[in-house]
């Protein structure tokens, strides 16, 4: 009989407010994925482990705050958990950048499985500083990391995801510099929050988190989607998951304006324009990075030429976006 893997909890970097606790994550068997492993076989093995994850379903977890407040939550049939609570003065418990440190643990200490990390798993929630001037919501694929979403039959997506380690993925030129400038703001001392939203499944969470940290992007909530929703047929008029995530962020921070960043490869232009129309005066600018697909770029140019509500730019480089952001007073 095969030996069972030990258990772990992966808490996704989430976001909240001084009075709203919001955290998501997943309870899984620990497959010991080493993101720095090299060699084709090991990369393929890691990819297999990411997508063949063994969830721990219907189990109770404890979420402990710095003041020892404990929130209980239960995982669903896929091992995911989501905790939403109304609490007071959460901003008093954060660090200078606005991060609230939480410790997740399995509630049943008698569970008959080995638990890694001595049943203590770090979790973090971003509570933006009141001094933040604006927020940034950014796509990941082909916006800050070359993925190849616009390639024929998505072959580049498959190659980059399955055959390249996160340590080998190259960020698009100037992207990290631009995002750090936006994070620091015009004063150079702000802590404007950065939210990373992608259509990628949660199975790639640690992979993307490693990529962002390794390439010095500002730390921020990473918002993906469940694997089981990728192949699920959408109902009529149902909005894409990415669009709903962005709307949730805007509703969470009604007093904060935002900059939206994406690319011309998929449907970012349509989603961002619709959001800007839905939240008038809340979207400061839209930046879309050009991808190597002529027809898609022509379509986006047509949309932007007709759209006058919010400054919307199709840029070929980070330098173009930096120049516009500087002229607009977003960065110094």
C-alpha positions as protocol buffer text, in pm:
chain_id: "A"
residue {
  index: 1
  type: UNK
  ca { x: 0 y: 0 z: 0 }
}
residue {
  index: 2
  type: UNK
  ca { x: 131 y: 343 z: -97 }
}
residue {
  index: 3
  type: UNK
  ca { x: 227 y: 585 z: 177 }
}
residue {
  index: 4
  type: UNK
  ca { x: 2 y: 889 z: 187 }
}
residue {
  index: 5
  type: UNK
  ca { x: 153 y: 1235 z: 151 }
}
residue {
  index: 6
  type: UNK
  ca { x: 143 y: 1472 z: 451 }
}
residue {
  index: 7
  type: UNK
  ca { x: -115 y: 1751 z: 460 }
}
residue {
  index: 8
  type: UNK
  ca { x: -67 y: 2122 z: 400 }
}
residue {
  index: 9
  type: UNK
  ca { x: -273 y: 2439 z: 365 }
}
residue {
  index: 10
  type: UNK
  ca { x: -207 y: 2685 z: 85 }
}
residue {
  index: 11
  type: UNK
  ca { x: -359 y: 3023 z: 167 }
}
residue {
  index: 12
  type: UNK
  ca { x: -385 y: 3257 z: -131 }
}
residue {
  index: 13
  type: UNK
  ca { x: -271 y: 3619 z: -89 }
}
residue {
  index: 14
  type: UNK
  ca { x: -608 y: 3790 z: -46 }
}
residue {
  index: 15
  type: UNK
  ca { x: -746 y: 4135 z: 32 }
}
residue {
  index: 16
  type: UNK
  ca { x: -981 y: 4304 z: 278 }
}
residue {
  index: 17
  type: UNK
  ca { x: -1058 y: 4622 z: 468 }
}
residue {
  index: 18
  type: UNK
  ca { x: -1032 y: 4742 z: 828 }
}
residue {
  index: 19
  type: UNK
  ca { x: -1375 y: 4587 z: 893 }
}
residue {
  index: 20
  type: UNK
  ca { x: -1386 y: 4298 z: 644 }
}
residue {
  index: 21
  type: UNK
  ca { x: -1182 y: 3980 z: 669 }
}
residue {
  index: 22
  type: UNK
  ca { x: -1163 y: 3794 z: 336 }
}
residue {
  index: 23
  type: UNK
  ca { x: -933 y: 3497 z: 281 }
}
residue {
  index: 24
  type: UNK
  ca { x: -927 y: 3210 z: 34 }
}
residue {
  index: 25
  type: UNK
  ca { x: -710 y: 2902 z: 9 }
}
residue {
  index: 26
  type: UNK
  ca { x: -700 y: 2528 z: -29 }
}
residue {
  index: 27
  type: UNK
  ca { x: -620 y: 2224 z: 186 }
}
residue {
  index: 28
  type: UNK
  ca { x: -408 y: 1972 z: -7 }
}
residue {
  index: 29
  type: UNK
  ca { x: -174 y: 1682 z: 27 }
}
residue {
  index: 30
  type: UNK
  ca { x: 185 y: 1805 z: 20 }
}
residue {
  index: 31
  type: UNK
  ca { x: 335 y: 1690 z: -311 }
}
residue {
  index: 32
  type: UNK
  ca { x: 672 y: 1858 z: -231 }
}
residue {
  index: 33
  type: UNK
  ca { x: 690 y: 2068 z: -547 }
}
residue {
  index: 34
  type: UNK
  ca { x: 1031 y: 2237 z: -585 }
}
residue {
  index: 35
  type: UNK
  ca { x: 985 y: 2542 z: -809 }
}
residue {
  index: 36
  type: UNK
  ca { x: 1360 y: 2573 z: -862 }
}
residue {
  index: 37
  type: UNK
  ca { x: 1409 y: 2222 z: -996 }
}
residue {
  index: 38
  type: UNK
  ca { x: 1574 y: 2196 z: -1336 }
}
residue {
  index: 39
  type: UNK
  ca { x: 1555 y: 1930 z: -1606 }
}
residue {
  index: 40
  type: UNK
  ca { x: 1269 y: 1839 z: -1839 }
}
residue {
  index: 41
  type: UNK
  ca { x: 1156 y: 1532 z: -1648 }
}
residue {
  index: 42
  type: UNK
  ca { x: 1139 y: 1716 z: -1316 }
}
residue {
  index: 43
  type: UNK
  ca { x: 953 y: 2008 z: -1476 }
}
residue {
  index: 44
  type: UNK
  ca { x: 696 y: 1769 z: -1622 }
}
residue {
  index: 45
  type: UNK
  ca { x: 667 y: 1590 z: -1287 }
}
residue {
  index: 46
  type: UNK
  ca { x: 607 y: 1920 z: -1108 }
}
residue {
  index: 47
  type: UNK
  ca { x: 344 y: 2016 z: -1366 }
}
residue {
  index: 48
  type: UNK
  ca { x: 173 y: 1681 z: -1315 }
}
residue {
  index: 49
  type: UNK
  ca { x: 173 y: 1732 z: -939 }
}
residue {
  index: 50
  type: UNK
  ca { x: 23 y: 2082 z: -974 }
}
residue {
  index: 51
  type: UNK
  ca { x: -271 y: 1960 z: -1180 }
}
residue {
  index: 52
  type: UNK
  ca { x: -318 y: 1623 z: -1013 }
}
residue {
  index: 53
  type: UNK
  ca { x: -348 y: 1778 z: -669 }
}
residue {
  index: 54
  type: UNK
  ca { x: -516 y: 1572 z: -396 }
}
residue {
  index: 55
  type: UNK
  ca { x: -752 y: 1796 z: -203 }
}
residue {
  index: 56
  type: UNK
  ca { x: -855 y: 1757 z: 162 }
}
residue {
  index: 57
  type: UNK
  ca { x: -1229 y: 1806 z: 148 }
}
residue {
  index: 58
  type: UNK
  ca { x: -1490 y: 1883 z: 415 }
}
residue {
  index: 59
  type: UNK
  ca { x: -1238 y: 1947 z: 692 }
}
residue {
  index: 60
  type: UNK
  ca { x: -1243 y: 2226 z: 950 }
}
residue {
  index: 61
  type: UNK
  ca { x: -960 y: 2481 z: 957 }
}
residue {
  index: 62
  type: UNK
  ca { x: -864 y: 2751 z: 1206 }
}
residue {
  index: 63
  type: UNK
  ca { x: -750 y: 3097 z: 1096 }
}
residue {
  index: 64
  type: UNK
  ca { x: -566 y: 3277 z: 1378 }
}
residue {
  index: 65
  type: UNK
  ca { x: -512 y: 3656 z: 1370 }
}
residue {
  index: 66
  type: UNK
  ca { x: -224 y: 3843 z: 1543 }
}
residue {
  index: 67
  type: UNK
  ca { x: -456 y: 3932 z: 1834 }
}
residue {
  index: 68
  type: UNK
  ca { x: -536 y: 3559 z: 1875 }
}
residue {
  index: 69
  type: UNK
  ca { x: -886 y: 3588 z: 1731 }
}
residue {
  index: 70
  type: UNK
  ca { x: -967 y: 3250 z: 1572 }
}
residue {
  index: 71
  type: UNK
  ca { x: -1198 y: 3214 z: 1272 }
}
residue {
  index: 72
  type: UNK
  ca { x: -1325 y: 2870 z: 1180 }
}
residue {
  index: 73
  type: UNK
  ca { x: -1388 y: 2769 z: 820 }
}
residue {
  index: 74
  type: UNK
  ca { x: -1459 y: 2443 z: 636 }
}
residue {
  index: 75
  type: UNK
  ca { x: -1319 y: 2324 z: 304 }
}
residue {
  index: 76
  type: UNK
  ca { x: -1556 y: 2228 z: 22 }
}
residue {
  index: 77
  type: UNK
  ca { x: -1564 y: 1917 z: -197 }
}
residue {
  index: 78
  type: UNK
  ca { x: -1258 y: 2041 z: -389 }
}
residue {
  index: 79
  type: UNK
  ca { x: -1056 y: 2136 z: -80 }
}
residue {
  index: 80
  type: UNK
  ca { x: -1111 y: 2511 z: -124 }
}
residue {
  index: 81
  type: UNK
  ca { x: -1210 y: 2741 z: 158 }
}
residue {
  index: 82
  type: UNK
  ca { x: -1334 y: 3099 z: 165 }
}
residue {
  index: 83
  type: UNK
  ca { x: -1375 y: 3302 z: 480 }
}
residue {
  index: 84
  type: UNK
  ca { x: -1568 y: 3630 z: 489 }
}
residue {
  index: 85
  type: UNK
  ca { x: -1617 y: 3793 z: 828 }
}
residue {
  index: 86
  type: UNK
  ca { x: -1708 y: 4135 z: 961 }
}
residue {
  index: 87
  type: UNK
  ca { x: -1447 y: 4234 z: 1219 }
}
residue {
  index: 88
  type: UNK
  ca { x: -1326 y: 4563 z: 1363 }
}
residue {
  index: 89
  type: UNK
  ca { x: -992 y: 4747 z: 1342 }
}
residue {
  index: 90
  type: UNK
  ca { x: -811 y: 4492 z: 1127 }
}
residue {
  index: 91
  type: UNK
  ca { x: -591 y: 4774 z: 998 }
}
residue {
  index: 92
  type: UNK
  ca { x: -442 y: 4803 z: 1349 }
}
residue {
  index: 93
  type: UNK
  ca { x: -297 y: 4453 z: 1306 }
}
residue {
  index: 94
  type: UNK
  ca { x: -116 y: 4508 z: 975 }
}
residue {
  index: 95
  type: UNK
  ca { x: 246 y: 4586 z: 894 }
}
residue {
  index: 96
  type: UNK
  ca { x: 362 y: 4909 z: 723 }
}
residue {
  index: 97
  type: UNK
  ca { x: 266 y: 4779 z: 377 }
}
residue {
  index: 98
  type: UNK
  ca { x: -83 y: 4687 z: 496 }
}
residue {
  index: 99
  type: UNK
  ca { x: -40 y: 4309 z: 520 }
}
residue {
  index: 100
  type: UNK
  ca { x: -233 y: 4124 z: 789 }
}
residue {
  index: 101
  type: UNK
  ca { x: -48 y: 3808 z: 898 }
}
residue {
  index: 102
  type: UNK
  ca { x: -271 y: 3507 z: 965 }
}
residue {
  index: 103
  type: UNK
  ca { x: -185 y: 3149 z: 1066 }
}
residue {
  index: 104
  type: UNK
  ca { x: -398 y: 2871 z: 919 }
}
residue {
  index: 105
  type: UNK
  ca { x: -413 y: 2525 z: 1080 }
}
residue {
  index: 106
  type: UNK
  ca { x: -614 y: 2205 z: 1075 }
}
residue {
  index: 107
  type: UNK
  ca { x: -882 y: 2213 z: 1343 }
}
residue {
  index: 108
  type: UNK
  ca { x: -872 y: 1840 z: 1418 }
}
residue {
  index: 109
  type: UNK
  ca { x: -537 y: 1781 z: 1589 }
}
residue {
  index: 110
  type: UNK
  ca { x: -614 y: 1409 z: 1604 }
}
residue {
  index: 111
  type: UNK
  ca { x: -629 y: 1378 z: 1226 }
}
residue {
  index: 112
  type: UNK
  ca { x: -452 y: 1052 z: 1136 }
}
residue {
  index: 113
  type: UNK
  ca { x: -213 y: 1203 z: 883 }
}
residue {
  index: 114
  type: UNK
  ca { x: 119 y: 1377 z: 916 }
}
residue {
  index: 115
  type: UNK
  ca { x: 81 y: 1756 z: 887 }
}
residue {
  index: 116
  type: UNK
  ca { x: 374 y: 1964 z: 761 }
}
residue {
  index: 117
  type: UNK
  ca { x: 493 y: 2291 z: 920 }
}
residue {
  index: 118
  type: UNK
  ca { x: 382 y: 2171 z: 1264 }
}
residue {
  index: 119
  type: UNK
  ca { x: 25 y: 2260 z: 1163 }
}
residue {
  index: 120
  type: UNK
  ca { x: 109 y: 2627 z: 1111 }
}
residue {
  index: 121
  type: UNK
  ca { x: 63 y: 2766 z: 760 }
}
residue {
  index: 122
  type: UNK
  ca { x: 114 y: 3137 z: 678 }
}
residue {
  index: 123
  type: UNK
  ca { x: -167 y: 3342 z: 524 }
}
residue {
  index: 124
  type: UNK
  ca { x: -175 y: 3710 z: 431 }
}
residue {
  index: 125
  type: UNK
  ca { x: -447 y: 3962 z: 360 }
}
residue {
  index: 126
  type: UNK
  ca { x: -377 y: 4304 z: 213 }
}
residue {
  index: 127
  type: UNK
  ca { x: -561 y: 4593 z: 376 }
}
residue {
  index: 128
  type: UNK
  ca { x: -463 y: 4898 z: 168 }
}
residue {
  index: 129
  type: UNK
  ca { x: -332 y: 5197 z: 357 }
}
residue {
  index: 130
  type: UNK
  ca { x: -564 y: 5497 z: 391 }
}
residue {
  index: 131
  type: UNK
  ca { x: -288 y: 5701 z: 231 }
}
residue {
  index: 132
  type: UNK
  ca { x: -308 y: 5499 z: -93 }
}
residue {
  index: 133
  type: UNK
  ca { x: -393 y: 5729 z: -384 }
}
residue {
  index: 134
  type: UNK
  ca { x: -513 y: 5457 z: -623 }
}
residue {
  index: 135
  type: UNK
  ca { x: -501 y: 5084 z: -686 }
}
residue {
  index: 136
  type: UNK
  ca { x: -375 y: 4883 z: -982 }
}
residue {
  index: 137
  type: UNK
  ca { x: -547 y: 4576 z: -1124 }
}
residue {
  index: 138
  type: UNK
  ca { x: -331 y: 4381 z: -1366 }
}
residue {
  index: 139
  type: UNK
  ca { x: -357 y: 4075 z: -1583 }
}
residue {
  index: 140
  type: UNK
  ca { x: -58 y: 3836 z: -1577 }
}
residue {
  index: 141
  type: UNK
  ca { x: -44 y: 3642 z: -1905 }
}
residue {
  index: 142
  type: UNK
  ca { x: 122 y: 3845 z: -2183 }
}
residue {
  index: 143
  type: UNK
  ca { x: 89 y: 4155 z: -1965 }
}
residue {
  index: 144
  type: UNK
  ca { x: 384 y: 4102 z: -1732 }
}
residue {
  index: 145
  type: UNK
  ca { x: 490 y: 3750 z: -1834 }
}
residue {
  index: 146
  type: UNK
  ca { x: 525 y: 3621 z: -2191 }
}
residue {
  index: 147
  type: UNK
  ca { x: 273 y: 3340 z: -2220 }
}
residue {
  index: 148
  type: UNK
  ca { x: 153 y: 3326 z: -2581 }
}
residue {
  index: 149
  type: UNK
  ca { x: -222 y: 3344 z: -2525 }
}
residue {
  index: 150
  type: UNK
  ca { x: -266 y: 3482 z: -2877 }
}
residue {
  index: 151
  type: UNK
  ca { x: -64 y: 3202 z: -3042 }
}
residue {
  index: 152
  type: UNK
  ca { x: -225 y: 2952 z: -3279 }
}
residue {
  index: 153
  type: UNK
  ca { x: -399 y: 2674 z: -3082 }
}
residue {
  index: 154
  type: UNK
  ca { x: -239 y: 2822 z: -2766 }
}
residue {
  index: 155
  type: UNK
  ca { x: 77 y: 2617 z: -2833 }
}
residue {
  index: 156
  type: UNK
  ca { x: 301 y: 2876 z: -2667 }
}
residue {
  index: 157
  type: UNK
  ca { x: 86 y: 2867 z: -2355 }
}
residue {
  index: 158
  type: UNK
  ca { x: 136 y: 2490 z: -2332 }
}
residue {
  index: 159
  type: UNK
  ca { x: 512 y: 2512 z: -2392 }
}
residue {
  index: 160
  type: UNK
  ca { x: 563 y: 2793 z: -2141 }
}
residue {
  index: 161
  type: UNK
  ca { x: 344 y: 2636 z: -1873 }
}
residue {
  index: 162
  type: UNK
  ca { x: 453 y: 2273 z: -1900 }
}
residue {
  index: 163
  type: UNK
  ca { x: 814 y: 2296 z: -2017 }
}
residue {
  index: 164
  type: UNK
  ca { x: 946 y: 2607 z: -1840 }
}
residue {
  index: 165
  type: UNK
  ca { x: 1008 y: 2649 z: -1469 }
}
residue {
  index: 166
  type: UNK
  ca { x: 892 y: 2968 z: -1298 }
}
residue {
  index: 167
  type: UNK
  ca { x: 1257 y: 3066 z: -1245 }
}
residue {
  index: 168
  type: UNK
  ca { x: 1308 y: 3060 z: -1624 }
}
residue {
  index: 169
  type: UNK
  ca { x: 1007 y: 3267 z: -1718 }
}
residue {
  index: 170
  type: UNK
  ca { x: 1114 y: 3612 z: -1834 }
}
residue {
  index: 171
  type: UNK
  ca { x: 906 y: 3917 z: -1742 }
}
residue {
  index: 172
  type: UNK
  ca { x: 820 y: 4158 z: -2019 }
}
residue {
  index: 173
  type: UNK
  ca { x: 1079 y: 4435 z: -2036 }
}
residue {
  index: 174
  type: UNK
  ca { x: 1027 y: 4719 z: -1791 }
}
residue {
  index: 175
  type: UNK
  ca { x: 712 y: 4571 z: -1638 }
}
residue {
  index: 176
  type: UNK
  ca { x: 850 y: 4526 z: -1285 }
}
residue {
  index: 177
  type: UNK
  ca { x: 995 y: 4878 z: -1290 }
}
residue {
  index: 178
  type: UNK
  ca { x: 660 y: 5024 z: -1400 }
}
residue {
  index: 179
  type: UNK
  ca { x: 464 y: 4837 z: -1134 }
}
residue {
  index: 180
  type: UNK
  ca { x: 702 y: 4943 z: -858 }
}
residue {
  index: 181
  type: UNK
  ca { x: 670 y: 5304 z: -970 }
}
residue {
  index: 182
  type: UNK
  ca { x: 290 y: 5273 z: -956 }
}
residue {
  index: 183
  type: UNK
  ca { x: 314 y: 5107 z: -614 }
}
residue {
  index: 184
  type: UNK
  ca { x: 526 y: 5394 z: -477 }
}
residue {
  index: 185
  type: UNK
  ca { x: 317 y: 5663 z: -650 }
}
residue {
  index: 186
  type: UNK
  ca { x: 398 y: 6024 z: -727 }
}
residue {
  index: 187
  type: UNK
  ca { x: 545 y: 6084 z: -380 }
}
residue {
  index: 188
  type: UNK
  ca { x: 769 y: 5779 z: -407 }
}
residue {
  index: 189
  type: UNK
  ca { x: 651 y: 5672 z: -60 }
}
residue {
  index: 190
  type: UNK
  ca { x: 298 y: 5552 z: -120 }
}
residue {
  index: 191
  type: UNK
  ca { x: 183 y: 5191 z: -88 }
}
residue {
  index: 192
  type: UNK
  ca { x: -70 y: 5180 z: -369 }
}
residue {
  index: 193
  type: UNK
  ca { x: -211 y: 4824 z: -380 }
}
residue {
  index: 194
  type: UNK
  ca { x: -145 y: 4598 z: -680 }
}
residue {
  index: 195
  type: UNK
  ca { x: -393 y: 4319 z: -759 }
}
residue {
  index: 196
  type: UNK
  ca { x: -298 y: 4040 z: -1001 }
}
residue {
  index: 197
  type: UNK
  ca { x: -599 y: 3884 z: -1174 }
}
residue {
  index: 198
  type: UNK
  ca { x: -572 y: 3598 z: -1423 }
}
residue {
  index: 199
  type: UNK
  ca { x: -779 y: 3332 z: -1599 }
}
residue {
  index: 200
  type: UNK
  ca { x: -520 y: 3075 z: -1486 }
}
residue {
  index: 201
  type: UNK
  ca { x: -633 y: 2803 z: -1241 }
}
residue {
  index: 202
  type: UNK
  ca { x: -543 y: 2808 z: -871 }
}
residue {
  index: 203
  type: UNK
  ca { x: -316 y: 2509 z: -944 }
}
residue {
  index: 204
  type: UNK
  ca { x: -65 y: 2764 z: -1078 }
}
residue {
  index: 205
  type: UNK
  ca { x: -83 y: 2991 z: -771 }
}
residue {
  index: 206
  type: UNK
  ca { x: 256 y: 2902 z: -621 }
}
residue {
  index: 207
  type: UNK
  ca { x: 416 y: 2905 z: -966 }
}
residue {
  index: 208
  type: UNK
  ca { x: 292 y: 3260 z: -1034 }
}
residue {
  index: 209
  type: UNK
  ca { x: 369 y: 3381 z: -682 }
}
residue {
  index: 210
  type: UNK
  ca { x: 727 y: 3254 z: -722 }
}
residue {
  index: 211
  type: UNK
  ca { x: 757 y: 3429 z: -1060 }
}
residue {
  index: 212
  type: UNK
  ca { x: 636 y: 3764 z: -920 }
}
residue {
  index: 213
  type: UNK
  ca { x: 867 y: 3749 z: -618 }
}
residue {
  index: 214
  type: UNK
  ca { x: 1172 y: 3631 z: -817 }
}
residue {
  index: 215
  type: UNK
  ca { x: 1132 y: 3916 z: -1066 }
}
residue {
  index: 216
  type: UNK
  ca { x: 1077 y: 4186 z: -799 }
}
residue {
  index: 217
  type: UNK
  ca { x: 716 y: 4274 z: -876 }
}
residue {
  index: 218
  type: UNK
  ca { x: 530 y: 4445 z: -591 }
}
residue {
  index: 219
  type: UNK
  ca { x: 362 y: 4197 z: -361 }
}
residue {
  index: 220
  type: UNK
  ca { x: -14 y: 4183 z: -404 }
}
residue {
  index: 221
  type: UNK
  ca { x: -322 y: 3961 z: -393 }
}
residue {
  index: 222
  type: UNK
  ca { x: -321 y: 3694 z: -665 }
}
residue {
  index: 223
  type: UNK
  ca { x: -667 y: 3607 z: -792 }
}
residue {
  index: 224
  type: UNK
  ca { x: -715 y: 3301 z: -1013 }
}
residue {
  index: 225
  type: UNK
  ca { x: -1002 y: 3057 z: -1071 }
}
residue {
  index: 226
  type: UNK
  ca { x: -1099 y: 2699 z: -991 }
}
residue {
  index: 227
  type: UNK
  ca { x: -994 y: 2433 z: -1240 }
}
residue {
  index: 228
  type: UNK
  ca { x: -1349 y: 2296 z: -1256 }
}
residue {
  index: 229
  type: UNK
  ca { x: -1482 y: 2631 z: -1386 }
}
residue {
  index: 230
  type: UNK
  ca { x: -1245 y: 2642 z: -1685 }
}
residue {
  index: 231
  type: UNK
  ca { x: -1440 y: 2385 z: -1886 }
}
residue {
  index: 232
  type: UNK
  ca { x: -1779 y: 2478 z: -1745 }
}
residue {
  index: 233
  type: UNK
  ca { x: -2015 y: 2625 z: -2003 }
}
residue {
  index: 234
  type: UNK
  ca { x: -2114 y: 2982 z: -1919 }
}
residue {
  index: 235
  type: UNK
  ca { x: -2477 y: 3074 z: -1885 }
}
residue {
  index: 236
  type: UNK
  ca { x: -2623 y: 3339 z: -2111 }
}
residue {
  index: 237
  type: UNK
  ca { x: -2504 y: 3688 z: -2011 }
}
residue {
  index: 238
  type: UNK
  ca { x: -2272 y: 3541 z: -1744 }
}
residue {
  index: 239
  type: UNK
  ca { x: -1962 y: 3755 z: -1700 }
}
residue {
  index: 240
  type: UNK
  ca { x: -1609 y: 3607 z: -1716 }
}
residue {
  index: 241
  type: UNK
  ca { x: -1461 y: 3513 z: -1378 }
}
residue {
  index: 242
  type: UNK
  ca { x: -1187 y: 3771 z: -1424 }
}
residue {
  index: 243
  type: UNK
  ca { x: -1442 y: 4048 z: -1473 }
}
residue {
  index: 244
  type: UNK
  ca { x: -1634 y: 3945 z: -1161 }
}
residue {
  index: 245
  type: UNK
  ca { x: -1312 y: 3946 z: -958 }
}
residue {
  index: 246
  type: UNK
  ca { x: -1234 y: 4302 z: -1071 }
}
residue {
  index: 247
  type: UNK
  ca { x: -1587 y: 4416 z: -986 }
}
residue {
  index: 248
  type: UNK
  ca { x: -1549 y: 4259 z: -639 }
}
residue {
  index: 249
  type: UNK
  ca { x: -1231 y: 4462 z: -584 }
}
residue {
  index: 250
  type: UNK
  ca { x: -1397 y: 4786 z: -694 }
}
residue {
  index: 251
  type: UNK
  ca { x: -1692 y: 4720 z: -465 }
}
residue {
  index: 252
  type: UNK
  ca { x: -1459 y: 4639 z: -175 }
}
residue {
  index: 253
  type: UNK
  ca { x: -1288 y: 4980 z: -203 }
}
residue {
  index: 254
  type: UNK
  ca { x: -1556 y: 5232 z: -310 }
}
residue {
  index: 255
  type: UNK
  ca { x: -1334 y: 5532 z: -228 }
}
residue {
  index: 256
  type: UNK
  ca { x: -1036 y: 5415 z: -433 }
}
residue {
  index: 257
  type: UNK
  ca { x: -973 y: 5480 z: -802 }
}
residue {
  index: 258
  type: UNK
  ca { x: -794 y: 5224 z: -1017 }
}
residue {
  index: 259
  type: UNK
  ca { x: -562 y: 5177 z: -1313 }
}
residue {
  index: 260
  type: UNK
  ca { x: -633 y: 4869 z: -1526 }
}
residue {
  index: 261
  type: UNK
  ca { x: -347 y: 4693 z: -1709 }
}
residue {
  index: 262
  type: UNK
  ca { x: -380 y: 4407 z: -1957 }
}
residue {
  index: 263
  type: UNK
  ca { x: -295 y: 4306 z: -2312 }
}
residue {
  index: 264
  type: UNK
  ca { x: -454 y: 4304 z: -2656 }
}
residue {
  index: 265
  type: UNK
  ca { x: -445 y: 3926 z: -2691 }
}
residue {
  index: 266
  type: UNK
  ca { x: -778 y: 3821 z: -2544 }
}
residue {
  index: 267
  type: UNK
  ca { x: -1076 y: 4019 z: -2411 }
}
residue {
  index: 268
  type: UNK
  ca { x: -914 y: 4266 z: -2171 }
}
residue {
  index: 269
  type: UNK
  ca { x: -1021 y: 4565 z: -2382 }
}
residue {
  index: 270
  type: UNK
  ca { x: -1390 y: 4464 z: -2375 }
}
residue {
  index: 271
  type: UNK
  ca { x: -1383 y: 4378 z: -2004 }
}
residue {
  index: 272
  type: UNK
  ca { x: -1200 y: 4695 z: -1900 }
}
residue {
  index: 273
  type: UNK
  ca { x: -1419 y: 4928 z: -2108 }
}
residue {
  index: 274
  type: UNK
  ca { x: -1733 y: 4769 z: -1965 }
}
residue {
  index: 275
  type: UNK
  ca { x: -1598 y: 4807 z: -1611 }
}
residue {
  index: 276
  type: UNK
  ca { x: -1505 y: 5172 z: -1672 }
}
residue {
  index: 277
  type: UNK
  ca { x: -1860 y: 5237 z: -1793 }
}
residue {
  index: 278
  type: UNK
  ca { x: -2002 y: 5057 z: -1489 }
}
residue {
  index: 279
  type: UNK
  ca { x: -1784 y: 5257 z: -1249 }
}
residue {
  index: 280
  type: UNK
  ca { x: -1769 y: 5609 z: -1396 }
}
residue {
  index: 281
  type: UNK
  ca { x: -1489 y: 5830 z: -1260 }
}
residue {
  index: 282
  type: UNK
  ca { x: -1329 y: 5531 z: -1082 }
}
residue {
  index: 283
  type: UNK
  ca { x: -1093 y: 5420 z: -1360 }
}
residue {
  index: 284
  type: UNK
  ca { x: -797 y: 5655 z: -1404 }
}
residue {
  index: 285
  type: UNK
  ca { x: -644 y: 5485 z: -1708 }
}
residue {
  index: 286
  type: UNK
  ca { x: -637 y: 5164 z: -1910 }
}
residue {
  index: 287
  type: UNK
  ca { x: -306 y: 5033 z: -2044 }
}
residue {
  index: 288
  type: UNK
  ca { x: -305 y: 4738 z: -2282 }
}
residue {
  index: 289
  type: UNK
  ca { x: 22 y: 4588 z: -2400 }
}
residue {
  index: 290
  type: UNK
  ca { x: 42 y: 4499 z: -2770 }
}
residue {
  index: 291
  type: UNK
  ca { x: 81 y: 4130 z: -2853 }
}
residue {
  index: 292
  type: UNK
  ca { x: 206 y: 3996 z: -3183 }
}
residue {
  index: 293
  type: UNK
  ca { x: -133 y: 3945 z: -3342 }
}
residue {
  index: 294
  type: UNK
  ca { x: -222 y: 4205 z: -3603 }
}
residue {
  index: 295
  type: UNK
  ca { x: -599 y: 4140 z: -3623 }
}
residue {
  index: 296
  type: UNK
  ca { x: -644 y: 4155 z: -3246 }
}
residue {
  index: 297
  type: UNK
  ca { x: -445 y: 4479 z: -3223 }
}
residue {
  index: 298
  type: UNK
  ca { x: -651 y: 4639 z: -3502 }
}
residue {
  index: 299
  type: UNK
  ca { x: -971 y: 4539 z: -3321 }
}
residue {
  index: 300
  type: UNK
  ca { x: -851 y: 4691 z: -2992 }
}
residue {
  index: 301
  type: UNK
  ca { x: -737 y: 5010 z: -3167 }
}
residue {
  index: 302
  type: UNK
  ca { x: -1086 y: 5043 z: -3312 }
}
residue {
  index: 303
  type: UNK
  ca { x: -1243 y: 5002 z: -2968 }
}
residue {
  index: 304
  type: UNK
  ca { x: -1012 y: 5259 z: -2810 }
}
residue {
  index: 305
  type: UNK
  ca { x: -1061 y: 5511 z: -3092 }
}
residue {
  index: 306
  type: UNK
  ca { x: -1436 y: 5508 z: -3025 }
}
residue {
  index: 307
  type: UNK
  ca { x: -1399 y: 5508 z: -2648 }
}
residue {
  index: 308
  type: UNK
  ca { x: -1350 y: 5849 z: -2485 }
}
residue {
  index: 309
  type: UNK
  ca { x: -1461 y: 5807 z: -2122 }
}
residue {
  index: 310
  type: UNK
  ca { x: -1126 y: 5699 z: -1974 }
}
residue {
  index: 311
  type: UNK
  ca { x: -771 y: 5742 z: -2108 }
}
residue {
  index: 312
  type: UNK
  ca { x: -707 y: 5408 z: -2284 }
}
residue {
  index: 313
  type: UNK
  ca { x: -372 y: 5332 z: -2445 }
}
residue {
  index: 314
  type: UNK
  ca { x: -244 y: 5044 z: -2653 }
}
residue {
  index: 315
  type: UNK
  ca { x: 128 y: 5046 z: -2575 }
}
residue {
  index: 316
  type: UNK
  ca { x: 418 y: 4864 z: -2737 }
}
residue {
  index: 317
  type: UNK
  ca { x: 649 y: 4900 z: -2437 }
}
residue {
  index: 318
  type: UNK
  ca { x: 651 y: 4972 z: -2065 }
}
residue {
  index: 319
  type: UNK
  ca { x: 830 y: 5298 z: -2147 }
}
residue {
  index: 320
  type: UNK
  ca { x: 521 y: 5431 z: -2327 }
}
residue {
  index: 321
  type: UNK
  ca { x: 302 y: 5349 z: -2026 }
}
residue {
  index: 322
  type: UNK
  ca { x: 556 y: 5503 z: -1786 }
}
residue {
  index: 323
  type: UNK
  ca { x: 564 y: 5827 z: -1987 }
}
residue {
  index: 324
  type: UNK
  ca { x: 184 y: 5854 z: -1985 }
}
residue {
  index: 325
  type: UNK
  ca { x: 161 y: 5768 z: -1613 }
}
residue {
  index: 326
  type: UNK
  ca { x: 420 y: 6033 z: -1533 }
}
residue {
  index: 327
  type: UNK
  ca { x: 242 y: 6298 z: -1743 }
}
residue {
  index: 328
  type: UNK
  ca { x: -87 y: 6203 z: -1572 }
}
residue {
  index: 329
  type: UNK
  ca { x: 62 y: 6250 z: -1224 }
}
residue {
  index: 330
  type: UNK
  ca { x: 40 y: 5884 z: -1120 }
}
residue {
  index: 331
  type: UNK
  ca { x: 417 y: 5843 z: -1071 }
}
residue {
  index: 332
  type: UNK
  ca { x: 711 y: 6075 z: -1022 }
}
